[in-house]
Amino acid sequence: MKMNSDEIHHFLRHGTFTGKIATVRTDGRPHLAPVWFVLDENNKDIIFTTWYTSQKAKNILRDPRVSVSVDDQSPLYSFVILEDMLK
């Protein structure tokens, strides 16, 4: 079942989840890494920190196409995939 915008924001605010961010390497392969994040209540942005020399930071600076998956590993196993976030 697809969540609407309000359900997505509720899911991201509820509990402590680890996101998985996928970025694009220079050779086109995906790079997947865990990120710990918070949801900015004012504008609904996902905020996470990373060191500027990390692979994901280098990839994002070079190519802003990213995808983030956040899942609840408790039964009903809900998840949200966020794309096209960097505009």
Backbone hydrogen bonds, N-H to C=O, Kabsch-Sander energy under -0.5 kcal/mol:
donor,donor_aa,acceptor,acceptor_aa,energy
8,I,4,N,-2.3
9,H,5,S,-2.3
10,H,6,D,-2.3
11,F,7,E,-2.6
12,L,8,I,-2.5
13,R,9,H,-1.6
14,H,10,H,-1.6
15,G,13,R,-0.6
17,F,15,G,-0.6
19,G,35,V,-2.9
20,K,69,S,-2.4
21,I,19,G,-0.5
21,I,33,A,-3.1
22,A,67,S,-3.4
23,T,21,I,-0.5
23,T,31,H,-2.7
25,R,23,T,-0.5
25,R,29,R,-3.1
28,G,25,R,-2.0
31,H,23,T,-2.6
33,A,21,I,-2.1
35,V,19,G,-2.9
37,F,17,F,-0.6
38,V,47,I,-2.0
40,D,38,V,-0.6
40,D,45,D,-3.3
41,E,39,L,-0.6
44,K,40,D,-2.1
47,I,38,V,-3.0
47,I,45,D,-0.5
54,S,51,W,-2.2
58,K,54,S,-2.4
59,N,55,Q,-2.6
60,I,56,K,-2.6
61,L,57,A,-2.5
62,R,58,K,-1.8
63,D,59,N,-3.1
66,V,64,P,-0.7
67,S,22,A,-1.6
68,V,82,L,-2.7
69,S,20,K,-2.4
70,V,80,V,-2.8
71,D,18,T,-0.7
72,D,78,S,-3.0
73,Q,71,D,-0.6
77,Y,74,S,-2.7
80,V,70,V,-2.8
82,L,68,V,-3.4
84,D,66,V,-0.9
87,K,85,M,-1.0
